[in-house]
Amino acid sequence: MPKYIDLEITLNDTPYPITRTLRVPAATDLHQLHHYIQLAMGWELSHLHLFTTIKGTFTDYFDDVEPSDDQPEFGIKITEVLPRKGSAMTYLYDFGDDWEHTVRHLGSVIDANELGVRLRKATGACPEEDSGGIWNLPKRSTRKPDLTLLQQRLDEFYHLTVTDGVAPQPAFCTVHGFDQLDEDEDIEQFQHPLSNAADQAMRFHIYDTIEDLYGFEHLQPFDNDPFGYRPLHIQAPPVELAKDAPIVRAVMPMLVDMLSKQIKFTSSGYLPVKYVKAMFAELSDDRYPMIRELQRYQPSSESVVKAVTVLRHILLMSGIVETTKTTMGLTLKGLELVAMRDYAQLYLVLLETTLRKFNWGYITYSNECPLQQSAAPIMLLQSSLLHPQTPVSDEMLYDLLAGIVAGIMREPIERKIWHEEDEDPRKFLFRQRYCYFFGLLGIWEHGAKPNFLAAITESRQITVTELGRSLIGFKKGANVR
């Protein structure tokens, strides 16, 4: 018999009550609950969030350069963090307005007649997004929540995600109608870039192939665990391809030197200049020019070479190296990989760290649009299905990704920091981040631009490399070409 849990969600410290009572399946995990809270309260999934529980803190995005205590919320059942009646946890939404909610376990029931998620009670209308937090709320309000609308959204979301297997992000956007343009929005900003027949044919080929091989219901578990989910997963590339990857070529000489001795930092705490220059020289490759184009200074010190600082953080996060105040050396894990010259596994470790741990916002000096990085495994899957040696524009790749992860085109962004008002600034972020990191990893090749401004504002032609096409482990016996 199905088991359900009643949860009371209270927006804390408000001048008037804003609460929701939900009955949800006991098997619900925190990631799904995050979306239920958003729908029931009336939020619009526009900001980051964090669960604080007796088991620690949980979230779905990790944006710190340094390691964090936050844990992935995927697969963490609510019964693990709310084990009994009276148990409570907090749900923080929007790390600027700081909307803090208390989620309390009211009791559990066994009910064969229940199906999905029930909104059992609702008091107080949800505040508006970006309204400044509880201190900007009026002392009283006569606005009431629309229970019928909220329940309809919960029902549709549950059907899309649980019954049809649609990933939560695009399902949420569908439920809210975010795929429809508001009348006051710039239509050109969301215009479909795949305008010609060839691009449309490519788009449908990619989506049809994904559907034929796996069904779209596999995309969410793959995106949550791309290095472990079977039958679709990210795997180590062939050794020769891994050995030639820019990231491996750049770090391997320094790692080999560490087999015999630790590397001593300079008096300022940076890597020795000889390694900085050698690493940047390896990354100054005409196949991946974005790395060179975003470097504005001569590589005289790690402090002015962004790519080397990126590599240092990736190595630290990967567990391959460890540091003291004055030195850097190999860990046991790193010693084994480097001594055996295990290029394939070394690349896989660096790839996973780059996709899942390092903050891509470091490149663009902006933590906006974090979903772009979170969706990188889906982009890697779609890239692997593109026709070999056929260049495509980065705008087409952006649109391909948004076709599955609809929220990519709706993430909030501070438009005032961008000068090109006729362009979607999300595309600028996407272009810089993906060309940089997929170039660093040797997954994409792209043409050069004449100057810095062109590098970040003009569309590029992308070719997926043989290495990039080798990283997805397909269902045995499947023929995708």
N, C-alpha and C positions, 0 to 999 in steps of 0.2 A: 504494500500500500504506500502511496506517495506521502512523504513527510514534508511539512511546510513550517516555516518559522515566521512569526510576527515580529516586525521590526518597527520601532518608533524612531523617526529621524527628526531631530529638533535643530533648527538654526539657532545657535547660541547667542545670548546677550542682546537679543532684539528688543525694542521697546514694546512690541506686541507679539503674541505667539505666532510662530511660523513652523508648523509641524506637519509631518506626513506619517501615516501608519501603513506599512506594506506587508503583505503576506507573500513570501517568496519561497521557491523550492529550497529545501535544505542543502541540495547539491550545488547551489549557486556559488561561484567563486567571486573573489573581490573585484576582478575586472568587470564581470557582468554586473555586479552590484553597483559599481561606480556608475554605469550607464542607467541602471534603474533609479538611482538617487537623482541623477541629472534630469531624467524624464519626469519623475514624480514631483520634484521641487519646481521644475520649470526652467532650469539652467540650460545653456546652449552648447556645452562641451567646448568652450572657447579658451580654457586655461588649464594649467597643470593642477594636479591634485595629489593628496597624500593621505593614506590611512595610518593612524597611530593606534596600535593594538598591544595586547599583552604579549604578543609574539614578536614585537618590533614594528618597524615602519615599512609600508608597502606602497609601491607606485608602479606606473607603467612606462616611466621615462626617466633616464638617468643622465643629467646634464652637467655634472661636476667633473672638472679635470682630475681632481684628486678622488681616490676611492671613497665611496659613501656607504653608510650603514643601511641605506634603503634597499629593500628586497623586491624582486619582481612579484607583482600581485596575481599573475596568471596561475590558475590552478590551486590557489589558496582558498579552500572552502570556508564559508562564513562560520561553519561549526567549529573550525580550528581556532578562530579568534574571538568568537562569541559562543563559548562551549555550553552555557547554561542560562536559564532565565535570570535576568538582572545584569548579565554581562554587558559591558559597553565598550565602545571605541570611538575615536573621533575621525571625522572625514573633513579635511581642509581643502577648500576649492579656491583657486585664484590666489597666487602668492603675492598679490598686491593689495587687493581688497580684503583678503583673509576671511572668507566666509567659512567659519568653523561650525561643523554639525556634530552633534552627539548621536550615535547610532546605538540603540539599546535593544537587547533581546527581551521581548515581552512574553515569550512562551512558544511552544511548538505544538503542532496538531498533525494528526493523520487524517487525511480527507480525500477520499476517492473522487469526490465531485469537483475538487479544485483543479484548475488547469491554468498554468502560467503564473502571472503576477497580478495580485489584487491590490488596488488602492482602497483600503478599508476606511480611511479617514484623512481629511486634509483641512488644515486651518491656516489661514493667512496666505496671501498671494506672495509669490516669489519676488524678491527685489530684481531690478533690472541689472543686466550685465554691465560691468565697468561703472557702477554708480558710486563707488567710493567706500564701500564697506558699511558696517552696521552704524557707524557714527554719523552717516549721512542719511539714515532712514528717518522719516517723520515720526513724531511721538505716537501717532495713531494712524490707522488706515482702514478705510471701508472696502478696499479691494478684496475680492474673494477669489480663490482658485476655481478654475473650471474643471470640476471633477470628471465630467464626461469626456472632455478633451484629453485630460491627463491619462485616463484609463484607456482611451482609444490608442494613444501613443504607446503605452506600455504593452497593450495587446499586439499591436503591429510589430513593435520591436521584438517581442518574445517570439512571434511567429517567424519573423525574418531570420533571427539568429539561432534559435533552438530548433525550429522545424525545418527551415530552408538552408541553414548553415551559412548565412551571410555573415561576414565579419562585422563586429559591433560598430566600428567607425562609419562605414558606408551605410549600414542599417540605420544608425542614428540620424544621419543626414537625410536619408530617404523619409524617415518618419516625420522629421521636422520640415520637410520640403525644401531643404537647403540646396537641392539640385535645381530648384526653380529660381530664376532671378527676381530680386525685388525690383519694384518699378523705379526706385531712385538710384539703383546701382548702375555703374558704368557697364553697358552691355559688352563693349569691346574687351573689357578686362577678362570676361569669362567666355569669350568667343572660342569655339572649337578650333584649335590650330590645325587639325588634320583635315584640310579642306580639299585636297585633290584625291582622285580615285585611288592612286597608288598607295597613299598614306592610309586611306580608309581600309583598303584591302589588307595592308600590313596589320593594322589594329585588330581587325576581325580575325586574322590568322592567329595572332597571339592569344586572343581571348578564347577562340575555338579550340586551340591546342591545349590550353590550360584546362578547359572544361572537359575535353575528350580524355585527357590523361588522368586527371584527378577528380574533377568536379570542384567547383569553387569552395565547397565545404572544407577542403583540405588547406585552404590558404591561411585561415586564422591559426590553426595549430602549427603550421609551418612557420608563420611569421613570429609566433611566440617562442618557438624552439627550432630555429632553422638549421642548427648543427646537430640535432638529435632526432628530429621527427622523421619517421619512415612512413611511406615509401619516398617522400619528397624531402630532400635535405641538402645542405651545403657540405660538400666533401673536399678533401685535399686534392689539389691538381696533380697532373703528372710531374715528376721530379724536374725535368728539364724546363718546363714552363714555370714552375715555382722558382727555380734558380735564377731565371731571367727577369722575374718581377722586380720593378724598381725598388720596392720597399725592402726586398731581400738583398738585392745588390748593394743598397745603401748601408744596411746595418751589419752585413755579414763580416766584412773585414774587421770592424771594431770588435764584434763578438768573438772572432777567432783570436784576436790579440788577448782577450780576456781569459782564454784557456790557460795562459801562462802567467798572467798578472792582472791585478785590478787596474782600472783606468783612474788616474788621479784628476780631479777637477782643477780648474784654474783657481786662483785666489778669490775670484768673484763667484765661484760655484758653478762654472759652466764647463762643458766638454772641451778638451784641448782643441786648439784651432785646426790642427792637422786633420782631425776627424770631421770637424765641421765642414771644411773645404772639400774633403773627399766625399762625404755624404751628399753635399749639395751638387757636386760634379756628377755623381751617379744619377741624381734626380733631374738634372738639366738635360732632359731627353726630348728630342723633337717630336716624339710620339705623344708626349704628355706635357705640352708647353705651359699649361695653366700654372704649374708649380713655379716655373721660372718667371712667368709674367706677373705673379703676385708678390715676387721678391723685389723690394725696392732698394735694398742696400747691398753693397759688396759683402760677401760672406766672410767677414773678418772676425766674427765672434758669434757664438750661439745666440747671444742676446738679440741679434738683429737678423737671424735666419729662422723664419717661421717654420719651415719644413723640418729642420733639425730638432727644434723644440717639440714639434709634433711627434717625431720619431722617438724622442727620449721618453715622452709621456706614454706613448703606446707600448714601448718596451717595459716600462715600469708596471703599467696596468696588466700586461700580459703574464707577469710572473717569471719572465725569462731572466731579468736582471734585478738586482737589489742595490740599494745605495746606503752609504753612511754620509756624514757631513762633508767628507772630502774625497770619497771614492765611489766607483761603480764596479760591480762584479757580477758574475753569473750565479744564478741560483742552481740548485740541483737539477731542476727542470731544464733550465737553459743549458747547463753543462752537458746534459744528455743529448739535447737536440743539436748543439753546435759541434760537439766532439764526433758525433755520428754523421755530421753533415746531412741531417735529415731535413732537406729543404722543403719537402712537401708538408710535413707536419709543422715546421717552423712557420711557413706561410699561412697555414690554416689557423694557427694560434694568433698570428698578427692580424689576420682577416677578421676573426671573431672579436678581437679586442677593438679594432677600428670601427666595426659596425655597432657593437653593443656597449662599449665602455667609454671610449674617447668622445668628447663633446665636439661635434662638428661646428658648433657655433663659434669656436675659437678662430676659424678661418675667416668668418664674415663679421666678427666682433658683434654678433647678435645671437641671442638664444631664442629668437622668434621662430615660429613654425617648426617645432620639434618633431612633428609627425613626419616631416621629410626624412629625417634620419631613421626614425622608428620603422619606416616602410622600406628601408634599403634592401632587406631580403626579397621583398616582392619585386623591386626594381631589378635585382640580380637575376631573379627567375625570368622576368620578361626580357631582359637583355640576352639571356642565353638562348632565347627562341627567335631572335632576330636573324635575318638571312646573313650568312657570313660575307664579309667584304662589301656589304651594301651600307654606305653611310646613311644615317638618319639625323635629323636635327634634334638638338637637346629639347626644343619645345615639343616635338612629337613624343619624346621619352617622358617629359613632364606630364603630358596629357594621357599617355598610356598608364602611368602610375595613378593619376587622378581618376581614371576610369574604373579602377578597382578600389582605391582608397579615396573616396569622394571628398573627405575632409581636407585633403591636400590643397584644394582650391578655396577652402573656406577658413583656413587658420587665420586668426587675427594678426594684424601687422600694423606697425606704426608707419603709415604711408608718408608722413611728413619728413622722414629721414631719407626719402628717395627723391631724386630730382626729375626722373622721367615719369611724369604723371600719366602718359598714355600707355605705359607698360605695367603689367602686373608685377609688383616687386617680389612676389613669391617665386617667380621665374628667375629673377636675379639670384636669389638665395639658392635655389635649386641648381642653377648653372654653376655657380662658384663651388658649392659643396660637392656636388657629384663629380664634376670634371676634375676637381682637386683630389678627392679621396679615391674615386674609381681609377684615376690616373696613377696615383701613388701605389695602388694595389695592382695596377697593370690590367684592369678589367676593360677600360675604355681607352681608345686612342682618339685624339681630336686635333684639329688643325690649329695653327698659331694665329694670334691676333697682333696687329701692329703696335698697340699701346695698351696701357692699363685700363683706360676707360672702355675701349672696345672689348677687352678681355672679360669684363663683368657685365656688359650691356648687350653685346651682339651675340646672336645665336651661333652655335658651333655645329659642325657636322661631326657626328660620333660614329665610330666603328667599334664594334665589340670584338675583342681579341680572342684568340684561340684559348687563352687561359680563362678569360671570362666565360666562355661557352663551356668550359670543362667543369665548372664548380657546382653545378646542380646535379644531384644524383636522381635520375629518373626511375620510374617504375620499371622493374626488370622486364625486358622484352619489348618495351615501348619504342616505337619508331616515330620520332618527332620531326624528322627532316623530310 
